[in-house]
Amino acid sequence: MLTEKRSTGWKALAVSATVAMVATVGGTMVVADSAFAKTDMDKLTLGGDAKVKYEVRTGATFGSSKSNLSAAASRIRINVGYDLTPDVSFFVQLQDARKWGSENCSFVGTTGVGAGAGLGGCNPGAIGTVATVGKANQYGTGVDLHQGYILVKNILHQGLSLKLGRQEIAFGDHRLFGTDTWSMVGNAFDAVRLTHSAPMADVDLFWARLSDNNGTTFGSGTGTGPESGVFFPEAGRFATQDQDLYGAYVTLKPAEKWTVEPYYFWLNDWRSSVGRAAITDPQAADQSRSTWGGRISGKTGGLDLTTEAAYQFGSIASGGLTGGKRERINAHAETAKIGYTFEPVPMKPRLGFEFNYASGDNDNNKATPAGAVNQHRGNFNTFENLFPTNHGRMGYMDLMAWKNMVSYAAVFDVKPSEKSKLEVKFSILRLANKQDNWYRGQQVIYATSCSTGVAACGGRANEAASLGQEMAVHYWVTLKERFKLEFGYGHFFAGEYLRKSRPQALSAGQARSTATFTENGDQDWGYVMAKVEF
Protein backbone atom coordinates (compact mmCIF):
# COMPACT_ATOMS: atom_id res chain seq x y z
CA MET A 1 0.00 0.00 0.00
CA LEU A 2 1.29 3.45 -0.85
CA THR A 3 2.04 5.81 2.00
CA GLU A 4 1.81 9.59 1.97
CA LYS A 5 3.09 12.40 4.17
CA ARG A 6 2.42 16.08 4.58
CA SER A 7 5.02 18.58 3.45
CA THR A 8 5.96 21.07 6.18
CA GLY A 9 8.71 23.56 6.93
CA TRP A 10 11.67 23.66 4.59
CA LYS A 11 10.29 20.66 2.68
CA ALA A 12 7.40 22.86 1.56
CA LEU A 13 9.89 25.03 -0.31
CA ALA A 14 11.13 22.01 -2.28
CA VAL A 15 7.57 20.92 -2.97
CA SER A 16 6.65 24.40 -4.20
CA ALA A 17 9.60 24.40 -6.57
CA THR A 18 8.70 20.93 -7.85
CA VAL A 19 5.08 21.86 -8.46
CA ALA A 20 6.18 25.00 -10.30
CA MET A 21 8.52 23.05 -12.57
CA VAL A 22 6.11 20.24 -13.49
CA ALA A 23 3.08 22.54 -13.91
CA THR A 24 4.39 24.32 -17.00
CA VAL A 25 1.85 24.11 -19.84
CA GLY A 26 2.63 25.58 -23.25
CA GLY A 27 5.39 27.73 -21.78
CA THR A 28 3.06 29.43 -19.27
CA MET A 29 3.52 28.80 -15.59
CA VAL A 30 0.30 27.45 -14.13
CA VAL A 31 1.31 28.74 -10.70
CA ALA A 32 0.88 32.25 -12.07
CA ASP A 33 -2.87 31.67 -11.94
CA SER A 34 -4.40 33.33 -8.87
CA ALA A 35 -6.11 30.07 -7.87
CA PHE A 36 -2.78 28.25 -7.64
CA ALA A 37 -1.08 31.19 -5.95
CA LYS A 38 -3.34 30.58 -2.93
CA THR A 39 -2.33 26.92 -2.56
CA ASP A 40 -2.22 25.83 1.09
CA MET A 41 0.76 23.52 1.39
CA ASP A 42 -0.74 21.87 4.50
CA LYS A 43 -3.48 20.45 2.28
CA LEU A 44 -1.00 18.89 -0.13
CA THR A 45 -0.06 15.21 0.17
CA LEU A 46 2.86 13.51 -1.54
CA GLY A 47 3.65 9.82 -1.73
CA GLY A 48 4.81 7.02 -3.97
CA ASP A 49 6.98 3.96 -4.26
CA ALA A 50 9.87 2.53 -6.24
CA LYS A 51 10.00 -1.19 -7.03
CA VAL A 52 12.66 -3.28 -8.80
CA LYS A 53 12.18 -6.98 -9.60
CA TYR A 54 14.33 -9.69 -11.16
CA GLU A 55 12.61 -12.90 -12.23
CA VAL A 56 13.90 -16.13 -13.77
CA ARG A 57 12.10 -19.20 -15.12
CA THR A 58 13.63 -22.39 -16.51
CA GLY A 59 11.72 -24.69 -18.83
CA ALA A 60 9.19 -21.91 -19.37
CA THR A 61 7.44 -23.52 -22.35
CA PHE A 62 7.91 -27.16 -21.31
CA GLY A 63 9.13 -27.50 -24.91
CA SER A 64 11.81 -29.64 -26.48
CA SER A 65 14.22 -26.68 -26.43
CA LYS A 66 13.49 -26.08 -22.70
CA SER A 67 13.19 -22.31 -22.93
CA ASN A 68 14.90 -20.47 -20.07
CA LEU A 69 13.84 -16.89 -19.41
CA SER A 70 14.98 -14.07 -17.15
CA ALA A 71 14.11 -10.39 -16.93
CA ALA A 72 14.53 -7.36 -14.71
CA ALA A 73 11.91 -4.63 -14.44
CA SER A 74 11.27 -1.48 -12.45
CA ARG A 75 8.34 0.73 -11.56
CA ILE A 76 8.22 4.24 -10.12
CA ARG A 77 5.00 5.81 -8.84
CA ILE A 78 4.57 9.41 -7.70
CA ASN A 79 1.38 10.50 -5.93
CA VAL A 80 0.10 14.05 -5.60
CA GLY A 81 -3.14 14.86 -3.78
CA TYR A 82 -4.76 18.08 -2.69
CA ASP A 83 -7.72 18.78 -0.41
CA LEU A 84 -9.56 21.78 -1.84
CA THR A 85 -12.08 21.54 1.00
CA PRO A 86 -12.62 18.92 3.72
CA ASP A 87 -14.93 17.08 1.31
CA VAL A 88 -13.47 17.87 -2.14
CA SER A 89 -10.06 16.64 -3.30
CA PHE A 90 -8.18 15.37 -6.31
CA PHE A 91 -5.50 12.71 -6.66
CA VAL A 92 -2.92 12.06 -9.39
CA GLN A 93 -0.61 9.04 -9.60
CA LEU A 94 2.04 9.01 -12.31
CA GLN A 95 3.74 5.73 -13.13
CA ASP A 96 6.79 4.69 -15.09
CA ALA A 97 6.98 0.91 -15.63
CA ARG A 98 9.41 -0.80 -17.96
CA LYS A 99 11.47 -3.93 -18.51
CA TRP A 100 15.19 -3.29 -18.34
CA GLY A 101 16.80 -3.20 -21.76
CA SER A 102 13.53 -2.61 -23.61
CA GLU A 103 14.74 0.79 -24.83
CA ASN A 104 18.04 -0.42 -26.25
CA CYS A 105 17.92 1.10 -29.72
CA SER A 106 21.39 1.05 -31.22
CA PHE A 107 22.28 -0.49 -34.54
CA VAL A 108 25.14 0.09 -36.94
CA GLY A 109 24.27 1.33 -40.42
CA THR A 110 25.38 3.75 -43.10
CA THR A 111 23.55 6.60 -41.39
CA GLY A 112 25.18 6.10 -38.01
CA VAL A 113 24.40 4.45 -34.70
CA GLY A 114 20.80 4.72 -33.60
CA ALA A 115 19.55 6.29 -36.82
CA GLY A 116 16.59 5.08 -38.82
CA ALA A 117 12.83 5.19 -38.98
CA GLY A 118 10.27 3.70 -36.63
CA LEU A 119 9.61 3.82 -32.91
CA GLY A 120 11.97 6.24 -31.17
CA GLY A 121 14.13 6.53 -34.27
CA CYS A 122 14.69 2.76 -34.46
CA ASN A 123 14.01 0.37 -37.29
CA PRO A 124 13.73 -3.13 -35.80
CA GLY A 125 13.77 -4.70 -39.21
CA ALA A 126 16.82 -2.89 -40.56
CA ILE A 127 19.78 -4.82 -41.87
CA GLY A 128 22.68 -4.73 -39.47
CA THR A 129 20.49 -4.35 -36.42
CA VAL A 130 22.35 -5.08 -33.20
CA ALA A 131 19.51 -4.48 -30.75
CA THR A 132 16.10 -2.85 -30.99
CA VAL A 133 13.29 -1.63 -28.85
CA GLY A 134 11.53 -4.55 -27.20
CA LYS A 135 8.32 -5.16 -29.16
CA ALA A 136 6.76 -7.34 -26.48
CA ASN A 137 7.40 -5.26 -23.37
CA GLN A 138 4.79 -6.67 -21.03
CA TYR A 139 5.56 -4.02 -18.41
CA GLY A 140 4.59 -1.00 -20.53
CA THR A 141 6.64 1.58 -22.39
CA GLY A 142 7.18 4.50 -20.06
CA VAL A 143 5.37 7.21 -18.14
CA ASP A 144 1.60 6.99 -17.91
CA LEU A 145 -1.26 8.20 -15.75
CA HIS A 146 -2.08 5.23 -13.53
CA GLN A 147 -4.66 7.08 -11.45
CA GLY A 148 -6.22 10.51 -11.69
CA TYR A 149 -9.56 11.31 -10.11
CA ILE A 150 -11.79 13.78 -8.30
CA LEU A 151 -13.19 12.69 -4.93
CA VAL A 152 -16.25 14.31 -3.38
CA LYS A 153 -17.20 13.12 0.12
CA ASN A 154 -20.54 13.44 1.94
CA ILE A 155 -22.33 14.33 -1.26
CA LEU A 156 -26.10 14.73 -0.71
CA HIS A 157 -25.85 12.45 2.35
CA GLN A 158 -23.36 11.82 5.16
CA GLY A 159 -21.08 8.91 4.23
CA LEU A 160 -21.84 9.05 0.49
CA SER A 161 -18.81 9.72 -1.74
CA LEU A 162 -18.29 10.09 -5.48
CA LYS A 163 -15.05 9.26 -7.29
CA LEU A 164 -14.66 10.34 -10.93
CA GLY A 165 -11.73 9.44 -13.19
CA ARG A 166 -9.05 6.81 -13.59
CA GLN A 167 -8.86 4.68 -10.46
CA GLU A 168 -8.05 1.27 -9.03
CA ILE A 169 -11.01 -0.99 -8.25
CA ALA A 170 -10.55 -4.02 -6.02
CA PHE A 171 -12.92 -6.16 -3.98
CA GLY A 172 -12.54 -9.09 -1.59
CA ASP A 173 -9.55 -11.31 -2.31
CA HIS A 174 -9.00 -9.64 -5.72
CA ARG A 175 -10.20 -12.79 -7.53
CA LEU A 176 -12.44 -10.89 -9.96
CA PHE A 177 -11.29 -7.30 -9.44
CA GLY A 178 -7.78 -6.62 -8.20
CA THR A 179 -5.01 -4.06 -8.38
CA ASP A 180 -2.61 -6.78 -9.64
CA THR A 181 0.29 -5.57 -7.51
CA TRP A 182 2.51 -8.39 -8.79
CA SER A 183 2.46 -6.84 -12.26
CA MET A 184 4.63 -3.77 -12.66
CA VAL A 185 1.75 -1.97 -14.40
CA GLY A 186 -1.31 -2.96 -12.35
CA ASN A 187 -5.00 -2.56 -13.10
CA ALA A 188 -6.80 0.77 -13.32
CA PHE A 189 -10.18 1.75 -14.78
CA ASP A 190 -11.68 4.91 -16.26
CA ALA A 191 -14.73 4.87 -14.04
CA VAL A 192 -17.42 6.56 -11.97
CA ARG A 193 -17.77 5.09 -8.48
CA LEU A 194 -20.39 5.86 -5.84
CA THR A 195 -19.67 4.59 -2.32
CA HIS A 196 -21.77 4.74 0.81
CA SER A 197 -20.07 3.80 4.09
CA ALA A 198 -21.92 3.02 7.31
CA PRO A 199 -21.13 1.06 10.49
CA MET A 200 -23.25 -1.91 9.43
CA ALA A 201 -22.70 -1.94 5.65
CA ASP A 202 -20.76 -0.41 2.75
CA VAL A 203 -22.27 -0.17 -0.74
CA ASP A 204 -20.27 0.39 -3.94
CA LEU A 205 -21.79 1.13 -7.35
CA PHE A 206 -19.60 1.76 -10.40
CA TRP A 207 -19.50 2.10 -14.17
CA ALA A 208 -16.26 1.74 -16.14
CA ARG A 209 -15.58 2.31 -19.84
CA LEU A 210 -13.09 -0.38 -20.91
CA SER A 211 -13.01 0.30 -24.65
CA ASP A 212 -14.38 3.22 -26.66
CA ASN A 213 -15.16 2.95 -30.35
CA ASN A 214 -14.76 6.64 -31.19
CA GLY A 215 -11.34 6.01 -32.66
CA THR A 216 -8.93 8.92 -32.86
CA THR A 217 -8.12 11.36 -30.07
CA PHE A 218 -9.37 14.85 -29.40
CA GLY A 219 -8.59 17.50 -32.03
CA SER A 220 -6.80 15.15 -34.41
CA GLY A 221 -7.14 17.62 -37.26
CA THR A 222 -7.46 14.81 -39.79
CA GLY A 223 -11.05 15.51 -40.75
CA THR A 224 -12.01 11.94 -39.84
CA GLY A 225 -11.94 12.07 -36.06
CA PRO A 226 -13.35 14.22 -33.27
CA GLU A 227 -12.22 17.81 -33.85
CA SER A 228 -11.37 20.58 -31.41
CA GLY A 229 -11.97 18.41 -28.37
CA VAL A 230 -15.51 17.42 -29.39
CA PHE A 231 -15.69 13.66 -29.32
CA PHE A 232 -18.38 12.30 -31.58
CA PRO A 233 -18.01 8.91 -33.30
CA GLU A 234 -16.38 8.78 -36.70
CA ALA A 235 -18.35 7.71 -39.74
CA GLY A 236 -19.17 4.03 -39.47
CA ARG A 237 -18.55 3.94 -35.72
CA PHE A 238 -21.27 3.85 -33.09
CA ALA A 239 -21.40 4.39 -29.35
CA THR A 240 -23.13 1.03 -29.05
CA GLN A 241 -19.87 -0.70 -30.06
CA ASP A 242 -18.11 0.05 -26.77
CA GLN A 243 -17.08 -2.22 -23.91
CA ASP A 244 -18.60 -1.26 -20.56
CA LEU A 245 -18.52 -2.71 -17.08
CA TYR A 246 -21.13 -2.14 -14.35
CA GLY A 247 -20.94 -3.34 -10.79
CA ALA A 248 -22.56 -3.39 -7.36
CA TYR A 249 -20.69 -4.64 -4.29
CA VAL A 250 -22.15 -4.72 -0.78
CA THR A 251 -20.10 -5.34 2.37
CA LEU A 252 -22.27 -6.33 5.34
CA LYS A 253 -20.70 -6.30 8.81
CA PRO A 254 -22.78 -8.61 11.01
CA ALA A 255 -20.07 -9.06 13.64
CA GLU A 256 -16.60 -7.84 14.50
CA LYS A 257 -14.00 -9.23 12.05
CA TRP A 258 -16.73 -10.85 9.90
CA THR A 259 -18.13 -9.68 6.57
CA VAL A 260 -20.76 -10.95 4.13
CA GLU A 261 -20.25 -9.54 0.64
CA PRO A 262 -22.87 -10.11 -2.10
CA TYR A 263 -22.05 -8.66 -5.53
CA TYR A 264 -23.17 -8.30 -9.14
CA PHE A 265 -21.03 -7.39 -12.19
CA TRP A 266 -22.18 -6.91 -15.78
CA LEU A 267 -19.69 -6.95 -18.67
CA ASN A 268 -21.54 -5.46 -21.63
CA ASP A 269 -19.40 -5.74 -24.78
CA TRP A 270 -20.74 -4.58 -28.14
CA ARG A 271 -17.42 -4.76 -30.00
CA SER A 272 -17.36 -6.85 -33.15
CA SER A 273 -16.21 -10.43 -32.74
CA VAL A 274 -14.81 -10.46 -36.30
CA GLY A 275 -11.10 -11.19 -36.03
CA ARG A 276 -11.42 -12.40 -32.45
CA ALA A 277 -8.91 -15.21 -31.91
CA ALA A 278 -11.18 -17.43 -29.81
CA ILE A 279 -14.29 -17.43 -27.70
CA THR A 280 -12.02 -18.20 -24.73
CA ASP A 281 -10.05 -14.92 -25.01
CA PRO A 282 -10.00 -12.91 -21.76
CA GLN A 283 -12.92 -10.45 -21.85
CA ALA A 284 -13.72 -11.63 -25.40
CA ALA A 285 -15.60 -9.25 -27.71
CA ASP A 286 -19.35 -9.41 -28.42
CA GLN A 287 -20.76 -10.72 -25.16
CA SER A 288 -23.13 -9.80 -22.37
CA ARG A 289 -21.96 -11.53 -19.19
CA SER A 290 -23.49 -11.15 -15.74
CA THR A 291 -21.73 -12.38 -12.60
CA TRP A 292 -23.73 -12.97 -9.43
CA GLY A 293 -21.75 -13.98 -6.37
CA GLY A 294 -20.88 -13.59 -2.74
CA ARG A 295 -18.03 -13.83 -0.28
CA ILE A 296 -17.92 -14.57 3.45
CA SER A 297 -14.77 -13.81 5.42
CA GLY A 298 -13.91 -13.62 9.08
CA LYS A 299 -11.74 -14.55 12.00
CA THR A 300 -12.49 -15.96 15.45
CA GLY A 301 -9.58 -16.36 17.78
CA GLY A 302 -6.85 -18.12 15.81
CA LEU A 303 -9.29 -19.47 13.19
CA ASP A 304 -9.68 -17.64 9.86
CA LEU A 305 -12.15 -18.57 7.12
CA THR A 306 -12.95 -17.26 3.63
CA THR A 307 -15.34 -18.69 1.08
CA GLU A 308 -16.58 -17.28 -2.23
CA ALA A 309 -18.84 -18.46 -5.05
CA ALA A 310 -19.86 -16.86 -8.35
CA TYR A 311 -22.27 -17.78 -11.14
CA GLN A 312 -22.13 -16.31 -14.65
CA PHE A 313 -24.88 -16.12 -17.25
CA GLY A 314 -25.70 -14.20 -20.44
CA SER A 315 -24.69 -14.71 -24.08
CA ILE A 316 -21.59 -14.54 -26.28
CA ALA A 317 -21.00 -14.67 -30.02
CA SER A 318 -19.70 -18.02 -31.24
CA GLY A 319 -16.95 -18.03 -33.84
CA GLY A 320 -15.78 -14.86 -35.58
CA LEU A 321 -18.92 -13.63 -37.34
CA THR A 322 -20.86 -10.67 -36.00
CA GLY A 323 -24.55 -11.37 -35.74
CA GLY A 324 -23.95 -15.10 -36.01
CA LYS A 325 -24.85 -17.85 -33.57
CA ARG A 326 -24.83 -16.90 -29.90
CA GLU A 327 -24.04 -19.21 -27.02
CA ARG A 328 -25.69 -19.17 -23.62
CA ILE A 329 -23.17 -18.47 -20.86
CA ASN A 330 -23.49 -20.91 -17.99
CA ALA A 331 -20.38 -20.92 -15.79
CA HIS A 332 -19.46 -20.93 -12.12
CA ALA A 333 -16.50 -20.80 -9.71
CA GLU A 334 -15.94 -21.46 -6.02
CA THR A 335 -13.15 -21.07 -3.49
CA ALA A 336 -12.63 -21.80 0.20
CA LYS A 337 -9.75 -21.09 2.59
CA ILE A 338 -9.38 -22.06 6.21
CA GLY A 339 -6.45 -21.64 8.56
CA TYR A 340 -5.44 -21.57 12.18
CA THR A 341 -2.78 -19.35 13.75
CA PHE A 342 -1.16 -20.56 16.96
CA GLU A 343 -0.89 -17.15 18.61
CA PRO A 344 0.77 -18.22 21.91
CA VAL A 345 3.53 -20.13 20.06
CA PRO A 346 6.75 -18.26 19.19
CA MET A 347 6.75 -16.90 15.60
CA LYS A 348 2.95 -17.42 15.47
CA PRO A 349 2.86 -20.37 13.02
CA ARG A 350 -0.19 -20.70 10.81
CA LEU A 351 -1.43 -23.82 9.01
CA GLY A 352 -4.00 -23.42 6.25
CA PHE A 353 -5.80 -25.25 3.47
CA GLU A 354 -7.23 -23.87 0.23
CA PHE A 355 -9.57 -25.08 -2.52
CA ASN A 356 -10.33 -23.42 -5.86
CA TYR A 357 -12.64 -24.45 -8.70
CA ALA A 358 -13.71 -22.81 -11.98
CA SER A 359 -15.81 -24.49 -14.67
CA GLY A 360 -14.66 -25.31 -18.20
CA ASP A 361 -16.29 -26.38 -21.48
CA ASN A 362 -15.69 -29.60 -23.41
CA ASP A 363 -16.71 -28.00 -26.74
CA ASN A 364 -14.04 -25.28 -26.89
CA ASN A 365 -11.74 -27.38 -29.10
CA LYS A 366 -14.18 -29.86 -30.57
CA ALA A 367 -14.07 -30.13 -34.35
CA THR A 368 -16.82 -30.81 -36.85
CA PRO A 369 -16.41 -33.25 -39.75
CA ALA A 370 -15.34 -30.25 -41.82
CA GLY A 371 -12.49 -29.58 -39.40
CA ALA A 372 -13.71 -26.32 -37.84
CA VAL A 373 -13.13 -25.84 -34.11
CA ASN A 374 -14.95 -23.91 -31.38
CA GLN A 375 -18.19 -25.64 -32.32
CA HIS A 376 -20.34 -25.15 -29.25
CA ARG A 377 -23.66 -26.80 -28.64
CA GLY A 378 -25.66 -23.89 -27.28
CA ASN A 379 -23.88 -23.39 -23.92
CA PHE A 380 -20.52 -21.82 -23.13
CA ASN A 381 -19.37 -23.03 -19.71
CA THR A 382 -15.84 -21.60 -19.29
CA PHE A 383 -15.70 -19.21 -16.33
CA GLU A 384 -14.45 -15.66 -17.03
CA ASN A 385 -11.81 -14.44 -14.56
CA LEU A 386 -12.54 -10.73 -15.32
CA PHE A 387 -9.81 -8.38 -13.95
CA PRO A 388 -8.12 -10.20 -11.05
CA THR A 389 -4.87 -10.46 -9.15
CA ASN A 390 -4.20 -14.16 -9.76
CA HIS A 391 -0.67 -14.24 -8.39
CA GLY A 392 -0.60 -16.37 -5.25
CA ARG A 393 -4.25 -17.40 -5.41
CA MET A 394 -3.75 -20.61 -7.43
CA GLY A 395 -0.04 -20.95 -6.76
CA TYR A 396 2.80 -18.43 -7.03
CA MET A 397 4.28 -19.51 -10.36
CA ASP A 398 1.31 -18.00 -12.25
CA LEU A 399 0.59 -21.27 -14.03
CA MET A 400 -3.16 -21.15 -13.41
CA ALA A 401 -6.04 -18.71 -13.78
CA TRP A 402 -9.47 -19.04 -12.12
CA LYS A 403 -10.66 -20.64 -15.34
CA ASN A 404 -11.23 -24.36 -16.08
CA MET A 405 -9.29 -25.42 -13.02
CA VAL A 406 -9.27 -27.30 -9.75
CA SER A 407 -6.58 -26.72 -7.12
CA TYR A 408 -5.88 -27.93 -3.61
CA ALA A 409 -3.24 -26.31 -1.44
CA ALA A 410 -1.63 -26.58 1.99
CA VAL A 411 0.07 -23.50 3.44
CA PHE A 412 2.40 -23.10 6.41
CA ASP A 413 3.94 -19.83 7.52
CA VAL A 414 5.81 -18.35 10.47
CA LYS A 415 6.78 -14.81 11.47
CA PRO A 416 10.41 -14.78 12.69
CA SER A 417 9.89 -11.14 13.64
CA GLU A 418 7.21 -8.45 13.49
CA LYS A 419 8.64 -7.34 10.15
CA SER A 420 9.26 -10.68 8.43
CA LYS A 421 7.36 -13.73 7.24
CA LEU A 422 8.35 -17.12 5.83
CA GLU A 423 5.79 -19.19 3.89
CA VAL A 424 5.75 -22.62 2.26
CA LYS A 425 2.86 -23.51 -0.06
CA PHE A 426 2.19 -26.81 -1.81
CA SER A 427 -0.47 -26.80 -4.57
CA ILE A 428 -2.05 -29.54 -6.69
CA LEU A 429 -3.22 -28.21 -10.07
CA ARG A 430 -5.80 -29.96 -12.26
CA LEU A 431 -8.17 -29.25 -15.14
CA ALA A 432 -11.88 -29.04 -14.30
CA ASN A 433 -12.82 -30.13 -17.83
CA LYS A 434 -10.27 -32.34 -19.60
CA GLN A 435 -11.17 -31.12 -23.09
CA ASP A 436 -11.00 -27.43 -22.25
CA ASN A 437 -7.63 -25.63 -22.26
CA TRP A 438 -5.00 -24.98 -19.64
CA TYR A 439 -5.14 -21.23 -18.87
CA ARG A 440 -2.17 -19.61 -17.16
CA GLY A 441 -2.25 -16.74 -14.65
CA GLN A 442 -2.72 -14.06 -17.33
CA GLN A 443 -5.86 -15.97 -18.48
CA VAL A 444 -4.38 -16.84 -21.88
CA ILE A 445 -4.07 -20.41 -23.16
CA TYR A 446 -0.94 -22.19 -21.94
CA ALA A 447 -1.80 -25.41 -23.78
CA THR A 448 -4.69 -26.35 -26.06
CA SER A 449 -6.25 -29.60 -24.89
CA CYS A 450 -7.07 -32.33 -27.35
CA SER A 451 -10.72 -32.79 -28.24
CA THR A 452 -12.80 -35.07 -30.44
CA GLY A 453 -12.14 -34.74 -34.16
CA VAL A 454 -8.97 -32.62 -33.99
CA ALA A 455 -6.50 -33.99 -36.53
CA ALA A 456 -3.44 -32.75 -34.63
CA CYS A 457 -4.51 -34.98 -31.73
CA GLY A 458 -5.17 -38.04 -33.83
CA GLY A 459 -8.89 -37.52 -33.40
CA ARG A 460 -8.84 -38.50 -29.73
CA ALA A 461 -9.85 -36.41 -26.73
CA ASN A 462 -7.64 -35.67 -23.73
CA GLU A 463 -8.28 -37.96 -20.77
CA ALA A 464 -5.73 -36.47 -18.32
CA ALA A 465 -6.72 -33.90 -15.70
CA SER A 466 -3.50 -33.75 -13.66
CA LEU A 467 -1.32 -30.78 -14.64
CA GLY A 468 1.13 -31.22 -11.79
CA GLN A 469 2.12 -29.94 -8.35
CA GLU A 470 3.79 -26.72 -7.28
CA MET A 471 6.02 -26.19 -4.26
CA ALA A 472 6.79 -22.55 -3.46
CA VAL A 473 8.81 -20.88 -0.69
CA HIS A 474 8.62 -17.13 0.06
CA TYR A 475 10.29 -14.76 2.47
CA TRP A 476 9.22 -11.17 3.09
CA VAL A 477 11.12 -8.71 5.28
CA THR A 478 11.06 -4.96 5.99
CA LEU A 479 14.40 -3.27 6.67
CA LYS A 480 15.15 0.31 7.63
CA GLU A 481 11.41 0.91 8.21
CA ARG A 482 10.48 1.54 4.56
CA PHE A 483 12.77 -0.75 2.58
CA LYS A 484 11.08 -4.05 1.75
CA LEU A 485 12.63 -7.19 0.29
CA GLU A 486 10.96 -10.30 -1.12
CA PHE A 487 12.48 -13.61 -2.17
CA GLY A 488 10.63 -16.48 -3.80
CA TYR A 489 11.36 -19.88 -5.34
CA GLY A 490 9.01 -22.41 -6.89
CA HIS A 491 9.30 -25.84 -8.52
CA PHE A 492 6.58 -27.37 -10.68
CA PHE A 493 6.40 -31.15 -10.88
CA ALA A 494 4.85 -32.16 -14.22
CA GLY A 495 1.70 -34.29 -14.11
CA GLU A 496 0.14 -36.75 -16.53
CA TYR A 497 -1.18 -33.99 -18.82
CA LEU A 498 2.37 -32.87 -19.60
CA ARG A 499 3.91 -36.31 -19.82
CA LYS A 500 1.41 -37.34 -22.51
CA SER A 501 1.71 -34.15 -24.56
CA ARG A 502 4.86 -34.89 -26.53
CA PRO A 503 5.14 -35.82 -30.24
CA GLN A 504 5.56 -39.53 -29.49
CA ALA A 505 2.16 -39.56 -27.84
CA LEU A 506 0.49 -38.32 -31.02
CA SER A 507 1.54 -41.36 -32.99
CA ALA A 508 0.50 -43.61 -30.13
CA GLY A 509 -2.94 -42.01 -29.98
CA GLN A 510 -2.37 -40.85 -26.40
CA ALA A 511 -2.03 -37.08 -26.89
CA ARG A 512 -3.36 -34.75 -24.18
CA SER A 513 -2.51 -31.45 -25.84
CA THR A 514 -1.43 -30.06 -29.20
CA ALA A 515 1.65 -28.61 -27.44
CA THR A 516 4.91 -30.49 -27.94
CA PHE A 517 5.92 -30.78 -24.29
CA THR A 518 8.81 -33.03 -23.33
CA GLU A 519 8.78 -36.08 -21.09
CA ASN A 520 10.63 -34.19 -18.34
CA GLY A 521 8.41 -31.10 -18.17
CA ASP A 522 9.32 -29.78 -14.73
CA GLN A 523 9.76 -26.03 -14.33
CA ASP A 524 11.70 -23.82 -11.89
CA TRP A 525 10.98 -20.20 -11.04
CA GLY A 526 12.45 -17.60 -8.74
CA TYR A 527 12.54 -13.87 -8.07
CA VAL A 528 13.89 -11.16 -5.84
CA MET A 529 12.13 -7.83 -5.41
CA ALA A 530 13.04 -4.64 -3.58
CA LYS A 531 10.60 -1.85 -2.79
CA VAL A 532 10.76 1.46 -0.99
CA GLU A 533 7.71 3.51 -0.03
CA PHE A 534 7.50 7.18 0.83
Secondary structure as GFF3:
##gff-version 3
##sequence-region A 1 534
A	DSSP	beta_strand	3	6	.	.	.	ID=ss1
A	DSSP	alpha_helix	10	22	.	.	.	ID=ss2
A	DSSP	beta_strand	24	25	.	.	.	ID=ss3
A	DSSP	beta_strand	28	29	.	.	.	ID=ss4
A	DSSP	three_ten_helix	30	32	.	.	.	ID=ss5
A	DSSP	alpha_helix	34	37	.	.	.	ID=ss6
A	DSSP	three_ten_helix	41	43	.	.	.	ID=ss7
A	DSSP	beta_strand	44	58	.	.	.	ID=ss8
A	DSSP	beta_strand	69	83	.	.	.	ID=ss9
A	DSSP	beta_strand	88	99	.	.	.	ID=ss10
A	DSSP	three_ten_helix	119	121	.	.	.	ID=ss11
A	DSSP	beta_strand	142	152	.	.	.	ID=ss12
A	DSSP	beta_strand	160	167	.	.	.	ID=ss13
A	DSSP	beta_strand	189	197	.	.	.	ID=ss14
A	DSSP	beta_strand	201	211	.	.	.	ID=ss15
A	DSSP	three_ten_helix	239	241	.	.	.	ID=ss16
A	DSSP	beta_strand	243	255	.	.	.	ID=ss17
A	DSSP	beta_strand	258	269	.	.	.	ID=ss18
A	DSSP	beta_strand	287	300	.	.	.	ID=ss19
A	DSSP	beta_strand	303	317	.	.	.	ID=ss20
A	DSSP	beta_strand	326	341	.	.	.	ID=ss21
A	DSSP	beta_strand	350	358	.	.	.	ID=ss22
A	DSSP	beta_strand	379	380	.	.	.	ID=ss23
A	DSSP	beta_strand	405	417	.	.	.	ID=ss24
A	DSSP	beta_strand	420	430	.	.	.	ID=ss25
A	DSSP	beta_strand	438	439	.	.	.	ID=ss26
A	DSSP	beta_strand	445	447	.	.	.	ID=ss27
A	DSSP	three_ten_helix	455	457	.	.	.	ID=ss28
A	DSSP	beta_strand	466	479	.	.	.	ID=ss29
A	DSSP	beta_strand	483	494	.	.	.	ID=ss30
A	DSSP	alpha_helix	496	499	.	.	.	ID=ss31
A	DSSP	alpha_helix	503	507	.	.	.	ID=ss32
A	DSSP	beta_strand	523	533	.	.	.	ID=ss33
###
